Amino acid sequence: MRTDDVLTAEAVEFLTDLDREFRDRRAELLARRAERLDRLAGGELPDFLPDTATVRGGDWRIAPFPDEIADRRVEITGPVERKMVINALNSGAKVFMADFEDANSPTWENCIQGQRNLTEALDRTISLDTGEKRYELNDELAVLFVRPRGWHLEERHFEVDGAPASASLFDFGLYFLRNHARNGRYLYLPKLESHLEARLWNDAFGFAQDRLGVPRGTIKATVLIETILAAFEMDEILHELGEHSAGLNAGRWDYIFSVIKKLGRRPEFVLPDRADVTMAVPFMRAYCELLVRTCHRRGAHAMGGMAAFIPSRRDPEVNAIALEKVREDKDREASQGFDGTWVAHPDLVPVAMESFDRVLGDRPNQIGRVPDGETRAADLLDVASTPGDVTEDGLRSNVSVGIQYLAAWLEGSGAVAINNLMEDAATAEISRSQIWQWLHHGRISPEDVRRVTDEEVARLGDGFDDARAIFERIATEPEYVEFLTLPAYDRLVETTG
């Protein structure tokens, strides 16, 4: 595959220097994650940090953000695939978050072609002719944000001093190098677990801007609060990003996955079926309330979570029921104080827009509204109050979704429509993590998992052997595997080169 138009000599030099500058700190922070997980497994519970109390109590606000991102009431997300980029930018949403992370299968071709697609999008030259239809950009487009991969991931197709580069620095560095003069400066940052990880991003932004002669503060980044540990450091994360800070997002699916990963060895943190863990349950409601209050105190956007429903053109009844649930969810977020929300499909943009239009009217956001109240550590940790049960239907759904998603991921697709929902790596992580947790606490048996897996794979048909092997292993082995995408990436590189 040709890469020299993307990985130019300048790009290789810049990415190499960027990785060398920050690889030791990245390794140290990943080691801190492992040490913290050991402490949590030993009985420690997350809490607000005493050492940063002055940051939480201080009277400070983030730097002003550009007018073009003042109104973010509906954001659409999806992979960096060509058709998706065009349709999402044309969708009527205020922002399109182009995703190199959970919605992207990181084949080398996807990662390199994704960079080409985004540059063409910013140049407004991107198009696609399928033979049946031609896709081109409209006059009015969403603002482009880009999500690089998380700190835990590596890019094995680009080595620095004989070792794979950080996938985070590769995605960010290549995008910013190619597009900083095209207003390619808005980012989403995934999977952070501490304010020190935000500090690393801030320093990487400073390095890149200085190196390229771009004024500091040009980059604006929104952080996904999608780990239970980051929930206790929201103020600190905004503070560490300083002039590059643009708000926080409630990344609901990864957040649920994180609760299981970090705390799931304890019986009081056993979650019921995924469908029962709604945003209205106590620990999720507390997380949202804290996020809105924190952001608005600091003059930052508070962004709501994903509506993953994929409308069906064949079943109006299913659509009507699902759209009503989406509407209720977006009405709740708007009334809770969020400044915007996420959708996964263009058909949901008008539904979400209506909910936020009703609350915001002509205002671009409701940052000036700071909700009353206080969120305690016990509120964020009140998983035990979540209603619902562990059922065979829940097990069956987790097995089916997890294997189907992983099979598609191994074939190069990172966003997959399954049962009228857009599934990505985050929802697959919930699926396998719940099975592991239920086994760990005796809520289901290994025999249950084998039987249901046999039945679901038989129903799905051929072509799922690799996905089944990986999913079954990481869902059932005694030691919890931190990320599904780590062993899956091993297999992806083996099969795609």
C-alpha positions in Angstrom: 0.0 0.0 0.0 1.3 3.4 -0.9 2.0 5.7 2.1 4.6 8.2 0.9 2.1 10.9 0.2 1.0 10.8 3.9 4.2 9.6 5.6 6.5 12.2 3.9 10.0 12.7 5.1 8.8 15.7 7.1 6.0 13.6 8.7 8.4 10.8 9.6 10.8 13.2 11.3 8.1 15.0 13.2 6.4 11.8 14.4 9.7 10.3 15.4 10.7 13.4 17.4 7.2 13.6 19.0 7.4 9.9 20.1 10.9 10.2 21.4 10.0 13.3 23.5 7.1 11.6 25.3 7.5 7.9 25.2 9.1 7.6 28.6 6.4 9.6 30.3 3.7 7.6 28.5 5.3 4.3 29.7 5.5 5.7 33.3 1.8 6.7 33.2 0.8 3.3 31.9 2.8 1.7 34.7 0.9 3.9 37.2 -2.4 2.6 35.8 -1.3 -0.9 36.5 -0.2 0.0 40.0 -3.5 1.7 40.7 -5.4 -1.3 39.5 -3.5 -3.5 41.9 -4.4 -1.2 44.7 -8.1 -1.2 43.7 -8.0 -5.0 43.5 -6.6 -5.0 47.1 -9.6 -3.0 48.4 -8.8 0.7 47.8 -11.7 2.8 46.5 -11.5 5.8 44.3 -11.9 9.2 45.9 -11.3 12.9 45.2 -7.6 13.7 45.5 -6.5 15.5 48.6 -3.4 16.9 46.9 -5.4 18.7 44.3 -8.1 20.2 46.6 -6.9 23.7 45.8 -7.6 23.1 42.1 -11.1 21.9 42.8 -11.8 24.8 45.2 -10.1 27.5 43.0 -11.9 30.2 41.1 -10.7 29.7 37.6 -12.1 29.2 34.1 -10.8 27.7 30.9 -9.6 30.0 28.1 -12.2 31.3 25.7 -13.1 29.0 22.8 -13.6 30.0 19.1 -17.1 31.1 18.1 -17.4 28.3 15.6 -17.5 25.7 18.4 -19.7 27.7 20.8 -22.8 25.8 19.6 -22.3 22.1 19.8 -25.8 21.0 20.6 -25.7 17.9 18.4 -22.5 16.1 17.5 -22.4 13.0 15.2 -19.6 10.4 15.5 -18.2 7.7 13.3 -15.1 6.2 11.7 -12.7 8.0 9.3 -14.1 6.0 6.4 -14.7 8.1 3.3 -18.5 7.7 2.9 -19.0 8.3 6.6 -16.9 11.4 6.6 -19.0 13.0 3.8 -22.4 12.0 5.2 -21.5 13.1 8.8 -20.2 16.5 7.7 -23.5 16.9 5.6 -25.7 15.6 8.4 -26.9 18.9 9.9 -25.1 18.2 13.1 -22.9 21.0 14.6 -19.9 18.8 15.0 -18.6 15.6 13.4 -16.2 13.6 15.6 -14.1 11.6 13.2 -12.8 8.6 15.1 -9.5 6.8 14.9 -10.4 5.0 18.1 -13.4 2.9 19.2 -15.3 3.2 15.9 -12.2 2.4 13.7 -10.6 -0.9 13.1 -6.9 0.1 13.1 -5.8 -1.6 10.0 -2.9 0.2 8.4 -5.0 1.0 5.4 -7.8 2.5 7.6 -5.4 4.7 9.5 -3.5 6.0 6.5 -6.6 6.4 4.3 -8.4 8.0 7.2 -5.7 10.8 7.3 -6.2 11.4 3.5 -10.0 11.6 4.0 -9.7 14.2 6.7 -7.4 16.4 4.8 -9.6 16.3 1.7 -12.6 17.0 4.0 -10.9 20.1 5.3 -10.0 21.1 1.8 -13.7 20.4 0.8 -12.5 18.2 -2.1 -13.6 14.9 -0.7 -16.0 12.9 -2.8 -17.0 9.3 -3.5 -18.6 7.7 -6.6 -19.9 4.2 -6.0 -21.3 3.8 -9.5 -24.8 4.0 -8.1 -24.5 7.3 -6.2 -22.0 10.2 -6.0 -21.3 11.7 -2.5 -20.0 15.3 -2.2 -19.9 17.9 0.5 -22.7 20.4 1.0 -22.1 24.1 1.4 -22.9 24.0 5.1 -20.9 21.5 7.1 -20.3 20.3 10.7 -17.1 21.4 12.4 -14.5 18.6 12.3 -13.2 17.1 15.5 -10.8 14.2 15.5 -10.3 11.4 18.2 -6.9 9.8 18.2 -6.4 6.4 19.8 -5.9 6.1 23.6 -2.6 6.1 25.5 -2.6 2.3 25.9 -2.5 1.6 22.2 0.5 1.4 19.8 1.0 1.7 16.1 3.1 -1.3 15.0 3.4 -0.1 11.4 5.4 2.9 12.5 8.5 2.2 14.7 10.7 4.6 16.5 14.1 3.3 17.5 12.9 -0.3 16.9 9.7 0.0 19.0 6.1 0.6 17.9 5.1 4.3 18.3 2.3 5.5 20.5 -0.9 5.3 18.5 -2.1 8.4 20.3 0.9 10.5 19.2 0.9 9.0 15.7 -2.8 9.8 15.0 -2.6 13.3 16.6 0.8 14.2 15.3 0.1 13.2 11.7 -3.3 14.9 11.6 -2.0 18.2 13.1 1.1 18.3 11.0 -1.0 17.8 7.8 -3.9 20.1 8.7 -2.9 22.8 11.2 -3.1 25.4 8.4 -6.5 24.1 7.4 -8.1 24.7 10.9 -7.5 21.1 11.8 -7.2 21.8 15.5 -10.2 20.3 17.3 -9.7 17.0 19.2 -11.4 14.5 21.4 -9.2 12.7 23.9 -10.2 9.2 25.0 -9.7 6.8 27.9 -7.9 9.2 30.3 -7.5 7.9 33.8 -5.9 10.8 35.6 -5.0 14.5 35.3 -1.4 13.5 34.8 -2.4 11.9 31.5 -4.1 15.2 30.5 -0.9 17.0 31.4 1.0 14.7 29.0 -1.5 15.6 26.2 -1.1 19.3 27.1 2.7 19.0 26.8 2.4 17.1 23.5 0.2 20.0 22.2 2.7 22.5 23.3 5.6 20.6 21.6 3.7 20.2 18.3 2.6 23.8 18.2 6.0 25.2 19.0 7.7 22.9 16.4 5.3 23.9 13.7 5.2 27.6 14.5 1.6 27.6 15.6 0.5 29.8 18.5 -0.1 27.9 21.8 -3.8 27.5 22.5 -4.6 26.9 18.9 -5.5 23.3 19.7 -8.8 22.8 21.6 -9.5 19.4 23.1 -12.5 17.9 24.7 -11.9 15.0 27.1 -14.1 12.0 27.3 -14.8 11.2 30.9 -15.2 7.5 30.3 -13.3 6.0 33.2 -14.4 5.8 36.8 -11.0 7.2 37.9 -11.2 10.3 35.6 -14.6 11.1 37.1 -12.9 11.9 40.4 -10.5 14.3 38.5 -12.7 16.3 36.2 -11.6 19.7 37.5 -8.0 18.7 37.5 -8.2 17.4 33.9 -9.7 20.7 32.6 -7.1 22.6 34.6 -4.1 20.6 33.2 -5.2 21.1 29.6 -5.2 24.8 30.3 -5.5 27.0 27.2 -6.2 23.8 25.1 -9.3 22.8 27.1 -12.7 22.7 25.4 -14.9 20.7 27.7 -15.8 17.2 28.9 -18.0 14.5 27.5 -20.0 11.8 29.3 -18.7 8.7 27.5 -21.3 6.4 28.9 -20.4 3.0 27.4 -16.7 3.1 28.3 -17.6 4.5 31.7 -19.7 1.4 32.5 -16.9 -0.8 31.1 -14.4 1.0 33.4 -16.5 0.4 36.5 -16.4 -3.3 35.9 -12.7 -3.2 35.0 -11.6 -1.2 38.0 -14.0 -2.3 40.7 -15.7 -5.4 39.3 -13.8 -7.9 41.6 -15.9 -6.7 44.5 -19.5 -8.1 44.9 -21.1 -4.7 45.5 -20.1 -3.6 42.0 -21.7 -6.4 40.1 -23.9 -4.9 37.3 -27.1 -6.3 35.9 -27.8 -6.8 32.2 -26.4 -4.0 30.1 -29.9 -2.9 29.1 -30.7 -2.2 32.7 -27.8 0.2 33.2 -29.4 3.4 32.0 -28.4 7.0 32.6 -31.1 7.3 35.2 -29.6 4.8 37.6 -28.0 6.5 40.7 -24.3 6.1 39.9 -24.7 7.2 36.3 -27.0 10.1 37.2 -24.4 11.3 39.8 -21.6 11.1 37.2 -23.7 13.3 34.8 -24.6 15.8 37.4 -20.9 16.2 38.5 -19.8 16.6 34.9 -22.3 19.4 34.1 -21.6 21.2 37.3 -17.8 21.0 36.9 -17.8 22.1 33.3 -20.1 25.0 33.8 -18.2 26.3 36.9 -15.2 26.4 34.6 -16.9 27.9 31.5 -16.6 24.7 29.5 -18.9 22.6 27.4 -20.6 19.6 29.0 -21.4 17.1 26.3 -23.9 14.3 26.7 -23.6 10.7 25.7 -24.3 8.6 22.6 -27.6 7.6 21.1 -26.6 4.5 19.3 -29.9 3.6 17.6 -29.8 2.9 13.9 -33.2 3.6 12.2 -34.7 0.7 10.2 -36.4 1.4 6.9 -38.3 -1.9 7.2 -39.9 -1.7 10.6 -41.8 1.5 11.4 -43.0 0.1 14.7 -39.5 -0.6 16.0 -38.5 2.9 14.8 -41.3 4.6 16.6 -40.5 2.9 20.0 -36.7 3.5 19.6 -37.0 7.1 18.5 -39.2 7.8 21.5 -36.5 6.4 23.8 -33.9 8.5 22.0 -36.1 11.6 22.5 -36.5 10.9 26.2 -32.8 10.5 26.6 -32.0 13.7 24.8 -34.7 15.6 26.7 -33.2 14.4 29.9 -29.7 15.5 28.9 -30.9 19.0 27.8 -32.9 19.5 31.0 -29.9 18.2 33.1 -27.8 21.1 31.8 -25.7 19.5 29.0 -24.8 21.8 26.2 -25.0 19.1 23.5 -25.1 15.4 22.8 -23.9 12.6 20.5 -25.7 10.6 17.9 -24.4 7.7 15.7 -26.7 8.1 12.7 -27.7 11.2 10.6 -31.4 10.3 11.0 -31.1 11.0 14.7 -29.7 14.5 14.2 -33.2 16.2 13.9 -34.5 14.3 17.0 -31.6 15.4 19.2 -31.6 18.9 17.7 -35.3 19.3 18.7 -34.6 18.3 22.3 -31.8 20.9 22.6 -33.5 23.6 20.6 -36.4 23.4 23.0 -34.1 24.2 26.0 -31.4 26.4 24.4 -33.5 28.4 21.9 -31.2 30.9 20.2 -28.5 30.5 22.8 -25.4 28.5 21.6 -25.2 26.7 24.9 -26.2 26.8 28.6 -22.7 27.1 30.1 -24.0 29.9 32.3 -26.3 27.5 34.1 -24.4 26.0 37.0 -26.6 23.3 38.8 -26.9 23.4 42.6 -25.8 20.4 44.6 -22.8 18.4 45.5 -21.6 15.0 44.3 -19.9 12.8 46.9 -17.6 9.9 46.2 -20.2 7.6 47.6 -22.7 8.8 44.9 -20.3 8.0 42.1 -19.7 4.5 43.7 -23.3 3.6 44.4 -23.4 0.8 41.8 -25.2 -1.4 44.3 -28.4 0.6 43.9 -28.7 -0.2 40.2 -31.9 -2.2 39.6 -32.1 -5.2 37.4 -30.9 -8.8 37.2 -28.4 -11.0 35.5 -30.4 -13.0 33.0 -29.8 -15.6 30.3 -31.1 -13.0 27.8 -28.4 -10.6 29.0 -25.7 -13.3 28.6 -27.0 -14.2 25.2 -27.0 -10.6 24.0 -23.5 -10.1 25.3 -22.1 -13.2 23.6 -23.8 -12.4 20.3 -22.9 -8.8 20.1 -19.4 -9.3 21.3 -18.6 -12.0 18.7 -20.4 -10.3 15.9 -18.6 -7.0 16.6 -15.2 -8.6 17.0 -15.6 -10.5 13.7 -16.3 -7.3 11.9 -13.4 -5.5 13.6 -11.0 -8.2 12.5 -12.3 -7.6 8.9 -11.6 -3.9 9.1 -14.9 -2.4 10.3 -15.0 -0.6 13.7 -18.6 0.6 13.8 -21.1 -2.2 13.2 -24.9 -2.1 13.1 -26.2 -5.0 15.2 -29.9 -5.3 16.1 -30.6 -1.6 15.2 -27.8 -0.4 17.4 -24.4 1.0 16.3 -21.9 -1.1 18.3 -18.3 -0.1 18.7 -15.3 -1.2 20.8 -16.8 0.3 23.9 -20.0 -1.8 23.8 -18.0 -4.9 22.9 -15.9 -4.2 26.0 -19.1 -4.1 28.2 -20.2 -7.4 26.7 -17.1 -9.4 27.5 -16.5 -7.6 30.8 -20.0 -8.4 32.1 -19.5 -12.1 31.3 -16.1 -12.1 33.1 -17.7 -10.3 36.1 -20.7 -12.6 36.3 -18.4 -15.7 36.1 -16.1 -14.2 38.7 -19.0 -13.8 41.2 -20.8 -17.1 40.4 -23.8 -15.4 38.8 -23.3 -17.6 35.8 -21.3 -20.8 35.2 -18.7 -21.7 32.6 -21.1 -24.2 31.3 -23.7 -21.5 30.7 -21.2 -19.5 28.7 -20.2 -22.5 26.6 -23.7 -23.5 25.9 -24.9 -20.0 25.0 -21.8 -19.4 22.9 -22.3 -22.7 21.0 -26.0 -21.8 20.3 -25.3 -18.2 19.2 -22.4 -19.1 16.9 -24.5 -21.9 15.3 -27.2 -19.3 14.7 -24.7 -16.8 13.2 -23.3 -19.3 10.8 -19.7 -19.6 9.4 -16.9 -17.0 9.6 -16.8 -16.4 13.4 -14.0 -18.8 14.5 -11.3 -16.2 15.1 -13.7 -13.8 16.8 -15.1 -16.5 19.0 -11.7 -17.7 20.1 -10.6 -14.3 21.1 -13.8 -13.2 22.7 -14.3 -16.5 24.6 -10.8 -16.5 26.0 -10.8 -12.9 27.3 -14.3 -13.2 28.7 -13.7 -16.4 30.6 -10.0 -16.6 31.7 -9.4 -15.9 35.4 -7.1 -12.9 34.9 -9.0 -9.9 33.5 -7.5 -8.6 30.2 -7.4 -4.8 30.3 -8.6 -4.1 26.8 -10.2 -6.4 24.3 -8.5 -4.5 21.4 -5.0 -5.5 22.6 -5.2 -9.3 21.8 -7.5 -8.4 18.9 -4.8 -6.1 17.5 -2.3 -9.0 17.6 -4.6 -11.0 15.3 -5.4 -8.0 13.1 -1.7 -7.4 12.4 -1.2 -11.1 11.7 -4.0 -11.2 9.1 -3.7 -7.8 7.5 0.0 -7.1 7.7 
